[in-house]
Amino acid sequence: MRFALTSRIRTEPDAVRELREIVGLAAAMAGFEHTAGEEIRLAVNEALANVVKHGYGGEVDGPIRLRIRASHSYVEIVIVDEARPIEPGEICPRDFEDVRPGGLGVHLMRKLMNIVEYRPRSGRGNALRMVRTSPQIEWEP
Amino acid sequence: MIQIEQSDREGVPVVSVSGTIDMYSSSELKERLDGHVGQKAARVVVDLEGIDFIDSSGLATLVDAQRHMKAYSGRLQLAALPTRVEAVVRLMHLTKVFEIHSTVDEALSA
């Protein structure tokens, strides 16, 4: 089954949470098992959280466009915002050993998804592309 | 949405959390836990049985509380983690940071 959806929201809590649920459904429709679906949902949550906190400074009125494409064992999510363009070099994932509020989202996204790509959009906002193809992620011992 | 209930069992505060702990709700949990930290509670049990989602901000809130309590030799105990929550805790290498119990009763008798 193939599935594609584009959703435009503002960064207010209910809309962000609803998007999270939609991503979980898309993962299920793509045939990912429950655990993988939860991981994809978490990765998208972390990405959206970063847009809200770091892109829009916590405001609840920032526009976000999210596109999901899913087919058998493949989910691609692209998140586009209109916040300050961020250079990829500014994104510094924090190691899991350094757990404190803020900063772990990028590390989690890279752990949970097979591809995580950032790029600023010329003069206006950012685009984040994440792809998951693996049915399971590798956990370090 | 997050719901937080507090009770006292055997003289130990038990903070029962249900719903979602994410960037919008983790501050409410932080506020509750900060209250116990501020009072230098010797032990606090956080019952997570009712949680259906937790993200990095939620876990960081718990770690923050745990570290503050540890600084005065207090204990923050997590209990009844749903499978999905325990998976994220393990993914973030936090099993060695937290004191985790299967049930609230087990935490109280530890």
gemmi code that builds the backbone of each chain (N, CA, C; Angstrom):
import gemmi

chains = {
    "A": [
        ("MET", (0.855, -1.196, 0.000), (0.000, 0.000, 0.000), (0.887, 1.242, 0.000)),
        ("ARG", (0.569, 2.200, -0.843), (1.292, 3.462, -0.843), (0.432, 4.518, -0.190)),
        ("PHE", (1.104, 5.430, 0.471), (0.393, 6.445, 1.237), (1.145, 7.743, 1.124)),
        ("ALA", (0.467, 8.825, 0.860), (1.106, 10.137, 0.793), (0.159, 11.163, 1.392)),
        ("LEU", (0.743, 12.054, 2.163), (-0.067, 13.062, 2.830), (0.775, 14.302, 3.038)),
        ("THR", (0.193, 15.448, 2.810), (0.839, 16.711, 3.161), (-0.084, 17.450, 4.118)),
        ("SER", (0.484, 17.871, 5.222), (-0.312, 18.551, 6.233), (0.332, 19.890, 6.570)),
        ("ARG", (-0.483, 20.906, 6.674), (0.005, 22.232, 7.061), (-0.612, 22.588, 8.408)),
        ("ILE", (0.240, 22.902, 9.362), (-0.272, 23.225, 10.695), (0.431, 24.467, 11.219)),
        ("ARG", (-0.082, 24.940, 12.337), (0.625, 25.921, 13.145), (1.169, 25.190, 14.367)),
        ("THR", (2.183, 25.757, 14.990), (2.899, 25.028, 16.038), (2.187, 25.061, 17.384)),
        ("GLU", (0.893, 24.782, 17.368), (0.203, 24.712, 18.641), (0.043, 23.247, 19.042)),
        ("PRO", (-0.037, 22.994, 20.343), (0.114, 21.631, 20.868), (-0.772, 20.568, 20.227)),
        ("ASP", (-2.051, 20.834, 20.090), (-2.938, 19.791, 19.572), (-2.601, 19.415, 18.134)),
        ("ALA", (-2.222, 20.410, 17.347), (-1.885, 20.137, 15.951), (-0.609, 19.306, 15.859)),
        ("VAL", (0.354, 19.635, 16.670), (1.606, 18.880, 16.655), (1.365, 17.449, 17.116)),
        ("ARG", (0.553, 17.306, 18.145), (0.264, 15.945, 18.641), (-0.510, 15.136, 17.608)),
        ("GLU", (-1.423, 15.791, 16.918), (-2.197, 15.089, 15.896), (-1.282, 14.618, 14.761)),
        ("LEU", (-0.325, 15.473, 14.380), (0.632, 15.074, 13.344), (1.425, 13.846, 13.784)),
        ("ARG", (1.773, 13.816, 15.014), (2.522, 12.682, 15.568), (1.728, 11.392, 15.397)),
        ("GLU", (0.451, 11.468, 15.671), (-0.412, 10.290, 15.533), (-0.542, 9.873, 14.078)),
        ("ILE", (-0.646, 10.849, 13.201), (-0.763, 10.541, 11.767), (0.487, 9.820, 11.274)),
        ("VAL", (1.627, 10.252, 11.748), (2.877, 9.594, 11.362), (2.870, 8.138, 11.819)),
        ("GLY", (2.391, 7.905, 13.031), (2.296, 6.530, 13.527), (1.404, 5.675, 12.648)),
        ("LEU", (0.301, 6.243, 12.202), (-0.616, 5.516, 11.316), (0.045, 5.226, 9.971)),
        ("ALA", (0.764, 6.222, 9.452), (1.444, 6.026, 8.175), (2.462, 4.900, 8.270)),
        ("ALA", (3.176, 4.863, 9.369), (4.163, 3.797, 9.551), (3.487, 2.428, 9.582)),
        ("ALA", (2.362, 2.362, 10.237), (1.621, 1.094, 10.288), (1.140, 0.700, 8.899)),
        ("MET", (0.675, 1.666, 8.137), (0.197, 1.382, 6.783), (1.338, 0.939, 5.875)),
        ("ALA", (2.553, 1.403, 6.196), (3.714, 0.983, 5.417), (4.209, -0.393, 5.842)),
        ("GLY", (3.550, -0.973, 6.802), (3.906, -2.322, 7.215), (4.929, -2.406, 8.328)),
        ("PHE", (5.305, -1.272, 8.903), (6.239, -1.332, 10.020), (5.518, -1.890, 11.242)),
        ("GLU", (6.246, -2.702, 11.988), (5.663, -3.235, 13.209), (5.533, -2.130, 14.244)),
        ("HIS", (4.800, -2.463, 15.291), (4.437, -1.460, 16.285), (5.650, -0.725, 16.848)),
        ("THR", (6.694, -1.466, 17.213), (7.871, -0.836, 17.811), (8.513, 0.153, 16.848)),
        ("ALA", (8.700, -0.260, 15.607), (9.295, 0.637, 14.613), (8.412, 1.855, 14.397)),
        ("GLY", (7.126, 1.651, 14.367), (6.202, 2.768, 14.215), (6.325, 3.760, 15.349)),
        ("GLU", (6.494, 3.242, 16.558), (6.669, 4.125, 17.713), (7.974, 4.896, 17.595)),
        ("GLU", (8.995, 4.257, 17.086), (10.294, 4.922, 16.921), (10.192, 6.040, 15.885)),
        ("ILE", (9.500, 5.777, 14.800), (9.329, 6.800, 13.765), (8.528, 7.974, 14.338)),
        ("ARG", (7.493, 7.653, 15.082), (6.664, 8.695, 15.703), (7.506, 9.548, 16.644)),
        ("LEU", (8.379, 8.922, 17.396), (9.239, 9.659, 18.321), (10.214, 10.555, 17.565)),
        ("ALA", (10.794, 10.033, 16.489), (11.734, 10.833, 15.696), (11.054, 12.075, 15.138)),
        ("VAL", (9.849, 11.903, 14.628), (9.124, 13.059, 14.091), (8.803, 14.041, 15.215)),
        ("ASN", (8.426, 13.520, 16.356), (8.176, 14.397, 17.505), (9.402, 15.229, 17.843)),
        ("GLU", (10.555, 14.596, 17.853), (11.782, 15.319, 18.181), (12.064, 16.402, 17.132)),
        ("ALA", (11.810, 16.068, 15.880), (12.037, 17.047, 14.813), (11.095, 18.241, 14.970)),
        ("LEU", (9.833, 17.949, 15.232), (8.856, 19.025, 15.405), (9.194, 19.863, 16.634)),
        ("ALA", (9.645, 19.202, 17.691), (10.023, 19.929, 18.911), (11.154, 20.910, 18.629)),
        ("ASN", (12.104, 20.484, 17.828), (13.216, 21.378, 17.491), (12.748, 22.565, 16.677)),
        ("VAL", (11.825, 22.340, 15.769), (11.286, 23.451, 14.979), (10.578, 24.447, 15.910)),
        ("VAL", (9.768, 23.907, 16.798), (9.018, 24.764, 17.709), (9.960, 25.558, 18.616)),
        ("LYS", (10.889, 24.833, 19.247), (11.732, 25.486, 20.263), (12.815, 26.352, 19.642)),
        ("HIS", (13.541, 25.799, 18.694), (14.715, 26.495, 18.163), (14.391, 27.331, 16.928)),
        ("GLY", (13.432, 26.874, 16.158), (13.063, 27.652, 14.975), (12.152, 28.817, 15.306)),
        ("TYR", (11.095, 28.505, 16.040), (10.096, 29.530, 16.320), (10.134, 30.049, 17.753)),
        ("GLY", (11.156, 29.669, 18.513), (11.299, 30.206, 19.864), (10.126, 29.873, 20.777)),
        ("GLY", (9.472, 28.734, 20.530), (8.370, 28.337, 21.399), (7.022, 28.923, 21.035)),
        ("GLU", (6.967, 29.726, 20.009), (5.682, 30.328, 19.640), (4.722, 29.278, 19.092)),
        ("VAL", (3.446, 29.498, 19.260), (2.443, 28.524, 18.822), (1.814, 28.916, 17.498)),
        ("ASP", (2.441, 29.855, 16.795), (1.823, 30.311, 15.563), (2.728, 30.093, 14.347)),
        ("GLY", (3.789, 29.309, 14.524), (4.706, 29.107, 13.416), (4.172, 28.077, 12.434)),
        ("PRO", (4.234, 28.350, 11.151), (3.729, 27.379, 10.179), (4.709, 26.230, 9.963)),
        ("ILE", (4.167, 25.053, 9.845), (4.939, 23.853, 9.532), (4.192, 23.095, 8.440)),
        ("ARG", (4.953, 22.625, 7.479), (4.364, 21.734, 6.480), (5.059, 20.394, 6.601)),
        ("LEU", (4.311, 19.357, 6.700), (4.865, 18.010, 6.839), (4.327, 17.138, 5.718)),
        ("ARG", (5.237, 16.481, 5.011), (4.827, 15.558, 3.947), (5.280, 14.159, 4.320)),
        ("ILE", (4.377, 13.237, 4.226), (4.703, 11.828, 4.484), (4.475, 11.044, 3.209)),
        ("ARG", (5.444, 10.234, 2.897), (5.256, 9.264, 1.820), (5.633, 7.902, 2.372)),
        ("ALA", (4.782, 6.962, 2.164), (5.037, 5.645, 2.735), (4.636, 4.564, 1.740)),
        ("SER", (5.444, 3.563, 1.683), (5.084, 2.374, 0.932), (5.664, 1.200, 1.695)),
        ("HIS", (5.711, 0.072, 1.085), (6.139, -1.113, 1.828), (7.515, -0.917, 2.454)),
        ("SER", (7.555, -0.945, 3.777), (8.797, -0.827, 4.551), (9.594, 0.423, 4.214)),
        ("TYR", (8.926, 1.490, 3.889), (9.595, 2.749, 3.563), (8.713, 3.910, 4.017)),
        ("VAL", (9.300, 4.773, 4.832), (8.596, 5.983, 5.234), (9.537, 7.166, 5.051)),
        ("GLU", (9.084, 8.149, 4.319), (9.849, 9.380, 4.153), (9.032, 10.527, 4.711)),
        ("ILE", (9.664, 11.318, 5.552), (8.986, 12.458, 6.138), (9.809, 13.706, 5.858)),
        ("VAL", (9.173, 14.705, 5.328), (9.837, 15.985, 5.080), (9.095, 17.054, 5.876)),
        ("ILE", (9.833, 17.783, 6.681), (9.258, 18.839, 7.514), (9.841, 20.167, 7.062)),
        ("VAL", (8.983, 21.075, 6.688), (9.420, 22.377, 6.197), (8.875, 23.458, 7.120)),
        ("ASP", (9.756, 24.365, 7.526), (9.297, 25.475, 8.368), (9.665, 26.795, 7.700)),
        ("GLU", (9.241, 27.871, 8.306), (9.549, 29.218, 7.805), (10.308, 30.001, 8.868)),
        ("ALA", (11.055, 29.290, 9.684), (11.833, 29.918, 10.747), (13.186, 30.375, 10.203)),
        ("ARG", (13.996, 30.882, 11.092), (15.338, 31.314, 10.710), (16.087, 30.157, 10.054)),
        ("PRO", (16.671, 30.387, 8.880), (17.438, 29.306, 8.250), (18.606, 28.888, 9.134)),
        ("ILE", (18.733, 27.598, 9.315), (19.799, 27.059, 10.165), (20.799, 26.329, 9.290)),
        ("GLU", (22.045, 26.677, 9.415), (23.087, 25.975, 8.678), (23.301, 24.603, 9.310)),
        ("PRO", (23.466, 23.569, 8.524), (23.671, 22.228, 9.076), (24.787, 22.177, 10.117)),
        ("GLY", (25.802, 23.027, 9.978), (26.893, 23.031, 10.944), (26.490, 23.510, 12.327)),
        ("GLU", (25.333, 24.184, 12.410), (24.849, 24.658, 13.709), (24.206, 23.545, 14.515)),
        ("ILE", (23.889, 22.449, 13.842), (23.157, 21.380, 14.515), (24.147, 20.462, 15.202)),
        ("CYS", (24.144, 20.488, 16.503), (25.119, 19.717, 17.268), (24.389, 18.700, 18.130)),
        ("PRO", (24.361, 17.455, 17.711), (23.706, 16.460, 18.560), (24.483, 16.262, 19.844)),
        ("ARG", (23.762, 16.111, 20.908), (24.417, 15.868, 22.190), (24.446, 14.378, 22.438)),
        ("ASP", (25.528, 13.934, 23.017), (25.666, 12.518, 23.323), (24.664, 12.120, 24.398)),
        ("PHE", (24.178, 10.897, 24.336), (23.204, 10.432, 25.310), (23.742, 10.485, 26.736)),
        ("GLU", (25.033, 10.435, 26.899), (25.598, 10.470, 28.251), (25.378, 11.829, 28.912)),
        ("ASP", (25.188, 12.841, 28.079), (25.010, 14.187, 28.606), (23.526, 14.524, 28.564)),
        ("VAL", (22.786, 13.926, 29.462), (21.332, 14.081, 29.455), (20.942, 15.271, 30.303)),
        ("ARG", (20.415, 16.260, 29.717), (19.841, 17.406, 30.414), (18.804, 18.007, 29.483)),
        ("PRO", (17.911, 18.791, 30.040), (16.841, 19.314, 29.191), (17.378, 20.002, 27.955)),
        ("GLY", (16.920, 19.562, 26.790), (17.354, 20.159, 25.532), (18.546, 19.452, 24.926)),
        ("GLY", (18.532, 19.289, 23.602), (19.743, 18.858, 22.922), (19.844, 17.409, 22.510)),
        ("LEU", (18.900, 16.585, 22.937), (19.004, 15.173, 22.610), (18.188, 14.782, 21.396)),
        ("GLY", (17.357, 15.679, 20.948), (16.446, 15.348, 19.864), (17.153, 14.928, 18.600)),
        ("VAL", (18.204, 15.648, 18.216), (18.917, 15.329, 16.982), (19.570, 13.959, 17.090)),
        ("HIS", (20.139, 13.699, 18.241), (20.793, 12.405, 18.449), (19.783, 11.275, 18.320)),
        ("LEU", (18.604, 11.476, 18.903), (17.552, 10.471, 18.808), (17.101, 10.274, 17.365)),
        ("MET", (16.906, 11.373, 16.661), (16.451, 11.277, 15.270), (17.434, 10.445, 14.452)),
        ("ARG", (18.710, 10.676, 14.636), (19.723, 9.959, 13.850), (19.811, 8.498, 14.264)),
        ("LYS", (19.425, 8.234, 15.482), (19.419, 6.858, 15.953), (18.216, 6.094, 15.411)),
        ("LEU", (17.096, 6.774, 15.307), (15.834, 6.110, 14.974), (15.525, 6.059, 13.487)),
        ("MET", (16.158, 6.922, 12.708), (15.886, 6.972, 11.282), (17.151, 6.630, 10.498)),
        ("ASN", (16.983, 6.089, 9.307), (18.137, 5.708, 8.500), (18.789, 6.915, 7.823)),
        ("ILE", (17.971, 7.887, 7.461), (18.493, 9.099, 6.812), (17.901, 10.308, 7.523)),
        ("VAL", (18.769, 11.261, 7.871), (18.329, 12.532, 8.428), (19.127, 13.622, 7.710)),
        ("GLU", (18.436, 14.427, 6.945), (19.115, 15.461, 6.158), (18.476, 16.822, 6.413)),
        ("TYR", (19.331, 17.792, 6.727), (18.871, 19.167, 6.906), (19.318, 20.006, 5.725)),
        ("ARG", (18.513, 20.948, 5.346), (19.024, 21.974, 4.454), (18.194, 23.244, 4.639)),
        ("PRO", (18.885, 24.388, 4.682), (18.133, 25.638, 4.723), (17.497, 25.876, 3.356)),
        ("ARG", (16.380, 26.535, 3.340), (15.716, 26.891, 2.102), (16.073, 28.337, 1.798)),
        ("SER", (16.499, 28.607, 0.599), (17.111, 29.905, 0.302), (16.267, 31.066, 0.813)),
        ("GLY", (16.774, 31.632, 1.918), (16.185, 32.836, 2.480), (14.951, 32.624, 3.340)),
        ("ARG", (14.394, 31.440, 3.358), (13.147, 31.296, 4.104), (12.999, 29.886, 4.663)),
        ("GLY", (13.373, 29.718, 5.905), (13.074, 28.477, 6.596), (14.030, 27.333, 6.300)),
        ("ASN", (13.587, 26.160, 6.727), (14.423, 24.964, 6.659), (13.597, 23.781, 6.205)),
        ("ALA", (14.312, 22.793, 5.657), (13.664, 21.534, 5.301), (14.444, 20.399, 5.944)),
        ("LEU", (13.720, 19.509, 6.542), (14.326, 18.333, 7.159), (13.708, 17.097, 6.512)),
        ("ARG", (14.549, 16.220, 6.040), (14.065, 14.979, 5.426), (14.547, 13.805, 6.256)),
        ("MET", (13.636, 12.939, 6.616), (13.988, 11.730, 7.363), (13.386, 10.526, 6.659)),
        ("VAL", (14.146, 9.462, 6.641), (13.688, 8.235, 5.996), (13.953, 7.057, 6.925)),
        ("ARG", (13.004, 6.180, 6.983), (13.201, 4.929, 7.734), (12.875, 3.766, 6.808)),
        ("THR", (13.840, 2.860, 6.707), (13.629, 1.658, 5.921), (13.868, 0.401, 6.750)),
        ("SER", (14.673, 0.550, 7.783), (15.015, -0.642, 8.569), (13.847, -1.054, 9.444)),
        ("PRO", (13.532, -2.331, 9.451), (12.469, -2.780, 10.363), (12.881, -2.662, 11.823)),
        ("GLN", (14.203, -2.742, 12.067), (14.695, -2.603, 13.441), (15.908, -1.697, 13.438)),
        ("ILE", (16.122, -1.011, 14.550), (17.330, -0.211, 14.676), (18.361, -0.994, 15.456)),
        ("GLU", (19.612, -0.624, 15.262), (20.684, -1.270, 15.992), (20.873, -0.582, 17.325)),
        ("TRP", (20.736, -1.331, 18.400), (20.982, -0.777, 19.724), (22.397, -1.104, 20.120)),
        ("GLU", (23.090, -0.116, 20.624), (24.434, -0.365, 21.111), (24.324, -1.141, 22.415)),
        ("PRO", (25.249, -2.008, 22.705), (25.186, -2.774, 23.960), (25.341, -1.885, 25.167)),
    ],
    "B": [
        ("MET", (-1.878, 15.518, 26.374), (-2.311, 15.982, 27.689), (-1.666, 15.117, 28.767)),
        ("ILE", (-1.372, 15.724, 29.880), (-0.770, 15.005, 30.994), (-1.690, 15.123, 32.206)),
        ("GLN", (-1.781, 14.053, 32.946), (-2.494, 14.097, 34.215), (-1.540, 13.628, 35.309)),
        ("ILE", (-1.488, 14.374, 36.360), (-0.580, 14.036, 37.456), (-1.364, 13.975, 38.756)),
        ("GLU", (-1.241, 12.847, 39.433), (-1.856, 12.698, 40.744), (-0.760, 12.400, 41.760)),
        ("GLN", (-0.926, 12.908, 42.918), (0.063, 12.660, 43.961), (-0.598, 11.988, 45.153)),
        ("SER", (0.129, 11.046, 45.723), (-0.358, 10.384, 46.920), (0.835, 10.134, 47.836)),
        ("ASP", (0.516, 9.704, 49.018), (1.566, 9.394, 49.976), (1.369, 7.957, 50.428)),
        ("ARG", (2.372, 7.140, 50.197), (2.276, 5.742, 50.619), (3.461, 5.420, 51.513)),
        ("GLU", (3.147, 5.002, 52.690), (4.190, 4.644, 53.666), (5.164, 5.799, 53.861)),
        ("GLY", (4.632, 7.007, 53.797), (5.466, 8.193, 54.010), (6.268, 8.603, 52.789)),
        ("VAL", (6.053, 7.915, 51.668), (6.807, 8.236, 50.452), (5.867, 8.885, 49.425)),
        ("PRO", (6.255, 10.018, 48.894), (5.419, 10.633, 47.853), (5.423, 9.766, 46.593)),
        ("VAL", (4.245, 9.503, 46.057), (4.125, 8.771, 44.799), (3.457, 9.708, 43.794)),
        ("VAL", (4.173, 9.987, 42.729), (3.671, 10.878, 41.679), (3.229, 9.992, 40.520)),
        ("SER", (1.930, 9.904, 40.310), (1.390, 9.043, 39.249), (1.089, 9.897, 38.022)),
        ("VAL", (1.744, 9.555, 36.929), (1.639, 10.348, 35.704), (0.949, 9.529, 34.634)),
        ("SER", (0.021, 10.135, 33.947), (-0.616, 9.446, 32.825), (-0.747, 10.415, 31.660)),
        ("GLY", (-0.947, 9.843, 30.487), (-1.073, 10.664, 29.283), (0.255, 10.802, 28.569)),
        ("THR", (0.550, 11.998, 28.145), (1.704, 12.277, 27.294), (2.672, 13.210, 27.995)),
        ("ILE", (3.939, 12.839, 27.995), (4.980, 13.745, 28.485), (5.788, 14.187, 27.273)),
        ("ASP", (5.529, 15.395, 26.817), (6.255, 15.920, 25.655), (6.662, 17.358, 25.936)),
        ("MET", (7.083, 18.065, 24.904), (7.620, 19.416, 25.102), (6.573, 20.360, 25.697)),
        ("TYR", (5.309, 20.038, 25.481), (4.270, 20.930, 26.000), (3.886, 20.606, 27.435)),
        ("SER", (4.102, 19.378, 27.852), (3.640, 18.966, 29.180), (4.762, 18.669, 30.158)),
        ("SER", (5.983, 18.564, 29.687), (7.077, 18.183, 30.599), (7.315, 19.249, 31.668)),
        ("SER", (6.980, 20.499, 31.355), (7.180, 21.555, 32.356), (6.271, 21.355, 33.560)),
        ("GLU", (5.085, 20.812, 33.327), (4.164, 20.564, 34.436), (4.721, 19.478, 35.342)),
        ("LEU", (5.284, 18.430, 34.737), (5.916, 17.383, 35.533), (7.116, 17.947, 36.284)),
        ("LYS", (7.883, 18.765, 35.611), (9.062, 19.380, 36.250), (8.645, 20.185, 37.482)),
        ("GLU", (7.567, 20.925, 37.341), (7.102, 21.746, 38.453), (6.742, 20.866, 39.654)),
        ("ARG", (6.049, 19.748, 39.385), (5.678, 18.860, 40.479), (6.914, 18.261, 41.140)),
        ("LEU", (7.847, 17.797, 40.337), (9.038, 17.171, 40.902), (9.916, 18.208, 41.608)),
        ("ASP", (9.986, 19.416, 41.053), (10.784, 20.471, 41.704), (10.259, 20.751, 43.111)),
        ("GLY", (8.951, 20.612, 43.263), (8.373, 20.822, 44.590), (8.952, 19.852, 45.607)),
        ("HIS", (9.070, 18.603, 45.233), (9.634, 17.592, 46.144), (11.130, 17.808, 46.332)),
        ("VAL", (11.804, 18.170, 45.267), (13.239, 18.439, 45.370), (13.473, 19.615, 46.312)),
        ("GLY", (12.653, 20.630, 46.156), (12.786, 21.818, 47.007), (12.594, 21.505, 48.478)),
        ("GLN", (11.746, 20.503, 48.756), (11.507, 20.101, 50.142), (12.495, 19.031, 50.598)),
        ("LYS", (13.463, 18.737, 49.761), (14.486, 17.731, 50.068), (13.836, 16.383, 50.426)),
        ("ALA", (12.862, 15.974, 49.623), (12.225, 14.683, 49.854), (13.266, 13.578, 49.776)),
        ("ALA", (13.268, 12.677, 50.745), (14.248, 11.593, 50.768), (14.031, 10.622, 49.612)),
        ("ARG", (12.773, 10.376, 49.281), (12.437, 9.469, 48.180), (11.207, 9.986, 47.472)),
        ("VAL", (11.166, 9.785, 46.188), (9.971, 10.043, 45.402), (9.830, 8.896, 44.410)),
        ("VAL", (8.631, 8.333, 44.346), (8.363, 7.300, 43.349), (7.524, 7.928, 42.234)),
        ("VAL", (7.967, 7.770, 41.005), (7.208, 8.266, 39.860), (6.596, 7.061, 39.156)),
        ("ASP", (5.285, 6.980, 39.218), (4.543, 5.874, 38.619), (4.185, 6.261, 37.187)),
        ("LEU", (4.760, 5.545, 36.224), (4.562, 5.902, 34.818), (3.640, 4.934, 34.071)),
        ("GLU", (2.894, 4.137, 34.828), (2.069, 3.117, 34.178), (1.114, 3.702, 33.143)),
        ("GLY", (0.613, 4.880, 33.396), (-0.393, 5.456, 32.512), (0.152, 6.282, 31.363)),
        ("ILE", (1.472, 6.250, 31.174), (2.070, 7.057, 30.117), (1.921, 6.367, 28.767)),
        ("ASP", (1.452, 7.121, 27.761), (1.392, 6.526, 26.430), (2.442, 7.099, 25.488)),
        ("PHE", (3.143, 8.138, 25.918), (4.211, 8.696, 25.090), (5.131, 9.539, 25.956)),
        ("ILE", (6.425, 9.405, 25.731), (7.393, 10.274, 26.401), (8.491, 10.592, 25.404)),
        ("ASP", (8.939, 11.823, 25.397), (10.009, 12.194, 24.468), (11.261, 12.611, 25.243)),
        ("SER", (12.232, 13.164, 24.529), (13.509, 13.498, 25.168), (13.334, 14.568, 26.236)),
        ("SER", (12.392, 15.477, 26.033), (12.195, 16.515, 27.055), (11.637, 15.909, 28.338)),
        ("GLY", (10.770, 14.928, 28.194), (10.223, 14.256, 29.369), (11.286, 13.489, 30.128)),
        ("LEU", (12.100, 12.763, 29.408), (13.159, 11.994, 30.060), (14.191, 12.920, 30.680)),
        ("ALA", (14.507, 13.998, 29.993), (15.466, 14.948, 30.557), (14.922, 15.560, 31.850)),
        ("THR", (13.627, 15.771, 31.913), (13.008, 16.281, 33.144), (13.207, 15.294, 34.283)),
        ("LEU", (13.022, 14.021, 34.009), (13.215, 12.999, 35.041), (14.679, 12.910, 35.448)),
        ("VAL", (15.558, 12.982, 34.480), (16.986, 12.942, 34.796), (17.388, 14.143, 35.644)),
        ("ASP", (16.860, 15.286, 35.304), (17.161, 16.504, 36.049), (16.740, 16.358, 37.510)),
        ("ALA", (15.540, 15.851, 37.718), (15.055, 15.656, 39.085), (15.910, 14.637, 39.819)),
        ("GLN", (16.272, 13.583, 39.125), (17.082, 12.531, 39.741), (18.437, 13.076, 40.179)),
        ("ARG", (19.019, 13.886, 39.336), (20.324, 14.441, 39.668), (20.241, 15.395, 40.853)),
        ("HIS", (19.208, 16.209, 40.895), (19.057, 17.132, 42.022), (18.854, 16.359, 43.312)),
        ("MET", (18.079, 15.288, 43.257), (17.849, 14.507, 44.469), (19.109, 13.781, 44.895)),
        ("LYS", (19.824, 13.275, 43.934), (21.065, 12.558, 44.252), (22.066, 13.484, 44.950)),
        ("ALA", (22.017, 14.747, 44.594), (22.960, 15.721, 45.169), (22.810, 15.833, 46.685)),
        ("TYR", (21.574, 15.567, 47.200), (21.407, 15.569, 48.652), (21.120, 14.166, 49.171)),
        ("SER", (21.535, 13.165, 48.396), (21.384, 11.743, 48.752), (19.934, 11.296, 48.773)),
        ("GLY", (19.094, 11.967, 48.007), (17.718, 11.514, 47.844), (17.622, 10.500, 46.719)),
        ("ARG", (16.464, 9.835, 46.614), (16.269, 8.816, 45.587), (15.026, 9.109, 44.781)),
        ("LEU", (15.178, 9.110, 43.460), (14.035, 9.171, 42.562), (13.875, 7.792, 41.951)),
        ("GLN", (12.734, 7.187, 42.159), (12.500, 5.851, 41.657), (11.404, 5.890, 40.594)),
        ("LEU", (11.657, 5.222, 39.478), (10.648, 5.113, 38.436), (9.988, 3.745, 38.550)),
        ("ALA", (8.680, 3.705, 38.353), (7.972, 2.436, 38.499), (6.975, 2.231, 37.363)),
        ("ALA", (6.775, 0.951, 37.040), (5.719, 0.541, 36.103), (5.854, 1.192, 34.742)),
        ("LEU", (7.039, 1.175, 34.200), (7.237, 1.756, 32.875), (6.557, 0.898, 31.813)),
        ("PRO", (5.725, 1.498, 30.981), (5.179, 0.740, 29.854), (6.321, 0.321, 28.918)),
        ("THR", (6.097, -0.709, 28.150), (7.153, -1.241, 27.285), (7.749, -0.170, 26.380)),
        ("ARG", (6.893, 0.657, 25.792), (7.390, 1.663, 24.852), (8.263, 2.694, 25.561)),
        ("VAL", (7.933, 2.999, 26.792), (8.720, 3.972, 27.561), (10.054, 3.350, 27.960)),
        ("GLU", (9.988, 2.107, 28.390), (11.233, 1.428, 28.765), (12.166, 1.316, 27.561)),
        ("ALA", (11.604, 1.139, 26.375), (12.422, 1.049, 25.165), (13.171, 2.358, 24.919)),
        ("VAL", (12.518, 3.468, 25.110), (13.173, 4.762, 24.906), (14.237, 4.982, 25.981)),
        ("VAL", (13.955, 4.584, 27.191), (14.939, 4.709, 28.281), (16.200, 3.913, 27.942)),
        ("ARG", (16.000, 2.716, 27.421), (17.164, 1.902, 27.049), (17.887, 2.502, 25.850)),
        ("LEU", (17.119, 2.994, 24.892), (17.720, 3.591, 23.696), (18.619, 4.765, 24.066)),
        ("MET", (18.203, 5.520, 25.066), (18.969, 6.697, 25.483), (19.990, 6.360, 26.570)),
        ("HIS", (20.212, 5.075, 26.783), (21.242, 4.617, 27.733), (20.978, 5.129, 29.149)),
        ("LEU", (19.741, 5.173, 29.528), (19.400, 5.720, 30.838), (19.106, 4.652, 31.884)),
        ("THR", (19.252, 3.397, 31.523), (18.942, 2.341, 32.492), (19.923, 2.358, 33.654)),
        ("LYS", (21.123, 2.896, 33.411), (22.090, 2.974, 34.509), (21.934, 4.253, 35.312)),
        ("VAL", (21.162, 5.174, 34.789), (20.957, 6.455, 35.479), (19.790, 6.359, 36.452)),
        ("PHE", (18.726, 5.697, 36.006), (17.508, 5.624, 36.807), (17.450, 4.360, 37.653)),
        ("GLU", (16.773, 4.473, 38.793), (16.404, 3.305, 39.584), (15.002, 2.927, 39.096)),
        ("ILE", (14.879, 1.768, 38.456), (13.632, 1.385, 37.796), (13.055, 0.145, 38.452)),
        ("HIS", (11.745, 0.180, 38.706), (11.056, -0.956, 39.313), (9.822, -1.309, 38.513)),
        ("SER", (9.443, -2.585, 38.611), (8.299, -3.054, 37.832), (6.977, -2.494, 38.350)),
        ("THR", (6.898, -2.306, 39.627), (5.656, -1.815, 40.232), (5.979, -0.776, 41.303)),
        ("VAL", (4.946, -0.050, 41.689), (5.116, 0.915, 42.774), (5.431, 0.191, 44.070)),
        ("ASP", (4.754, -0.944, 44.297), (5.011, -1.727, 45.522), (6.468, -2.151, 45.606)),
        ("GLU", (6.995, -2.573, 44.477), (8.397, -3.001, 44.450), (9.314, -1.818, 44.760)),
        ("ALA", (8.992, -0.672, 44.213), (9.809, 0.523, 44.486), (9.763, 0.886, 45.962)),
        ("LEU", (8.586, 0.787, 46.556), (8.435, 1.176, 47.950), (9.184, 0.245, 48.891)),
        ("SER", (9.275, -1.026, 48.504), (9.967, -1.961, 49.397), (11.445, -2.073, 49.097)),
        ("ALA", (11.923, -1.329, 48.106), (13.360, -1.403, 47.767), (14.208, -0.556, 48.715)),
    ],
}
model = gemmi.Model(1)
for chain_id, residues in chains.items():
    chain = gemmi.Chain(chain_id)
    for i, (resn, *xyz) in enumerate(residues, 1):
        res = gemmi.Residue()
        res.name, res.seqid = resn, gemmi.SeqId(i, " ")
        for name, pos in zip(("N", "CA", "C"), xyz):
            atom = gemmi.Atom()
            atom.name, atom.element = name, gemmi.Element(name[0])
            atom.pos, atom.b_iso = gemmi.Position(*pos), 0.0
            res.add_atom(atom)
        chain.add_residue(res)
    model.add_chain(chain)
structure = gemmi.Structure()
structure.add_model(model)
structure.setup_entities()
